[in-house]
């Protein structure tokens, strides 16, 4: 875990994260342009166009607070008070600030680029370690001038090779993670991976055993080598001054441990060589995944990354008005209008209504995530529903057969419905006919009539004050008050022998079954059918209504 002093040193990177980082970066580049640069605020203003003096002083003092700059103690000669006012506060780079700025320039110079790996460097490392091992094993003692030069060359070459490998594989992973590779790009990266990466891996695998062998020869002499490497150097000169010296690569034990850990498994940690093989295998797997994706897509675009990048470049170069028009043309989004489809297909949403208060619209997943309206995948085959159709036909035939039997039961009991106990289907059919008759007209007016063509039934309801008709069935009893019910076949006018329907209220009368209607007389406000049989008495012609 980092201590507080380390965290304070990280404040030197703060000027890269603030909104004014452009100005801070220009100031830091001005100071790092040459060695031991000593500048005043006035000189900074003169070098950076458009920077006021007060702002320059504020920025310089802030860089001092972050540890990037130091107040300069250099004495200057001035010829006037005005010149003294301009040059009295001077600044110079701190060691930490210089290092941070150098790293920033390296990052900006190499961003989004593929760093080439110099395979020759690994061969030079193996050759240098072989020469160093021979020097250390010389019975007459090692020539320290040659040993120091060899160590410097070996570690400079190895560190450059290691950093280039890491940068290249980071770039390769970024590219293979993309899902918008077209055919030409895929072919190019395939050749890059299969040829270039494979050659690097083969070189590493070939030279690693040699380097491991040379390191085993050097290791017994390493302590003595490190002691003699510091002789005559800055570390020895600053030993009594209490100054911490950052040694040259290869002059400390940690550098040699890092070199050995790159080629050998140490402390339960896999070597960088093995990790390099794993990274190559993962890159191949990513390449195969892209190939499968391209095959599945069958040439159809699955990513709009390139188009969106081009659109973003247009936005960046456009002014406010052009950007608004470009946004409207690209996305089809306007001002305060109702967006999307109406939640209810029958509902009409005025264009003046705000989408904020209107119901939400369910957007299909394919349209929401991929912008596709067409269904993906192959169309499904036609489902064989013949069995279901036969089942539905059988059910419909059974239901119709039950209704026919219920109609026959009602016709057989039409003379006196209250005298029989109806079945459940017959009772349900009778209630259905009564509901249709009541919906067709008024019983008091004689117009409450309905006919079922498919069942051959005719049902008529007439008003009969004070009369109560109770219908009994397996599901319960039903009582109709002030109503009379007549059930007949739909091809006969009236069922019943010697029947008479007379009067304003259309009272139904009959004793025996017969056909009435010969010599019909139409009288009154509503039709009345009167039978003409002179032999019958008045009492015989006035009968009770059947229900």
Long-range contacts (C-beta under 8 A, 24 or more apart in sequence): 8-67, 9-67, 9-96, 11-66, 11-67, 12-66, 12-67, 12-68, 12-94, 12-96, 12-97, 12-100, 13-100, 14-66, 15-62, 15-63, 15-66, 15-68, 16-104, 20-59, 23-48, 23-51, 23-55, 23-59, 24-59, 24-62, 24-63, 25-104, 27-56, 27-59, 27-60, 27-63, 28-63, 28-68, 28-97, 28-101, 28-104, 29-101, 29-105, 31-69, 31-91, 31-92, 31-93, 31-97, 31-101, 32-93, 32-98, 32-101, 32-102, 32-105, 36-92, 37-92, 37-93, 38-72, 38-74, 38-90, 38-91, 38-92, 39-90, 39-91, 39-92, 40-86, 40-87, 40-88, 40-89, 40-90, 40-91, 41-86, 41-89, 41-91, 42-86, 42-87, 43-87, 57-89, 60-89, 60-91, 63-91, 63-97, 64-91, 67-94, 67-96, 67-97, 68-93, 68-94, 68-96, 68-97, 68-100, 68-101, 69-93, 69-94, 69-97, 70-94, 110-167, 113-171, 114-168, 114-171, 114-172, 115-164, 115-167, 115-168, 115-171, 116-164, 116-168, 117-161, 117-164, 117-165, 117-168, 117-200, 118-160, 118-161, 118-164, 119-199, 119-200, 119-203, 121-157, 121-158, 121-160, 121-161, 122-158, 122-161, 122-203, 122-204, 122-207, 123-203, 123-207, 124-153, 124-154, 124-157, 125-154, 125-157, 125-158, 125-161, 125-207, 125-211, 126-207, 126-210, 126-211, 126-214, 128-153, 128-154, 128-157, 129-154, 129-211, 129-214, 129-215, 129-218, 130-210, 130-214, 132-214, 132-218, 133-214, 133-217, 133-218, 136-217, 136-218, 136-221, 136-225, 137-217, 137-221, 142-221, 142-225, 142-228, 144-228, 144-229, 144-231, 147-225, 147-228, 147-229, 148-229, 151-225, 151-229, 151-250, 151-251, 152-248, 152-249, 152-250, 154-250, 155-248, 155-249, 155-250, 155-255, 155-259, 156-249, 158-259, 158-262, 159-249, 162-262, 162-272, 165-200, 165-276, 169-276, 169-279, 169-283, 172-197, 172-283, 173-279, 173-282, 173-283, 173-286, 176-283, 176-286, 176-287, 176-290, 177-286, 178-303, 178-305, 179-290, 179-293, 179-302, 179-303, 179-305, 180-301, 180-302, 180-303, 180-304, 180-305, 180-306, 181-290, 181-294, 183-294, 186-290, 186-291, 186-294, 189-287, 190-287, 193-283, 193-284, 193-287, 197-280, 197-283, 198-280, 201-276, 201-277, 201-280, 204-273, 204-276, 205-273, 205-277, 208-263, 208-273, 211-263, 212-263, 212-264, 215-259, 215-260, 215-263, 215-264, 219-260, 222-253, 222-256, 226-251, 226-252, 226-253, 302-370, 304-371, 400-454, 403-429, 403-455, 404-455, 407-452, 407-455, 407-456, 407-457, 410-457, 410-487, 411-457, 411-487, 411-488, 411-489, 413-487, 414-486, 414-487, 414-488, 414-495, 414-546, 415-496, 415-513, 415-546, 416-546, 416-547, 417-469, 417-471, 417-485, 417-487, 417-546, 417-547, 418-469, 418-470, 418-471, 418-472, 418-547, 420-472, 421-472, 421-473, 421-474, 422-471, 422-472, 422-473, 422-474, 423-473, 423-474, 424-473, 424-474, 424-475, 426-473, 427-471, 427-473, 427-474, 427-475, 427-478, 429-455, 430-459, 430-471, 430-485, 430-487, 431-478, 433-457, 433-459, 433-487, 434-459, 434-461, 434-480, 434-485, 437-461, 443-483, 444-505, 445-526, 446-505, 446-506, 446-526, 446-527, 451-490, 452-490, 453-490, 456-489, 456-490, 456-491, 457-487, 457-488, 457-489, 457-490, 458-486, 458-487, 458-488, 458-489, 458-490, 458-492, 459-485, 459-486, 459-487, 460-485, 460-486, 460-488, 461-485, 461-486, 462-486, 462-505, 462-506, 462-507, 462-508, 462-545, 463-505, 463-506, 464-505, 464-507, 464-545, 467-545, 467-547, 469-547, 480-547, 483-547, 484-508, 484-545, 484-546, 484-547, 485-547, 486-546, 486-547, 493-517, 493-529, 494-529, 496-546, 498-531, 498-533, 498-536, 498-540, 498-541, 498-543, 499-531, 499-543, 500-529, 500-530, 500-531, 500-541, 500-542, 500-543, 501-528, 501-529, 501-530, 502-528, 502-529, 502-530, 503-528, 504-528, 507-545, 508-545, 508-546, 509-541, 509-542, 509-543, 509-544, 509-545, 510-543, 510-546, 511-540, 511-543
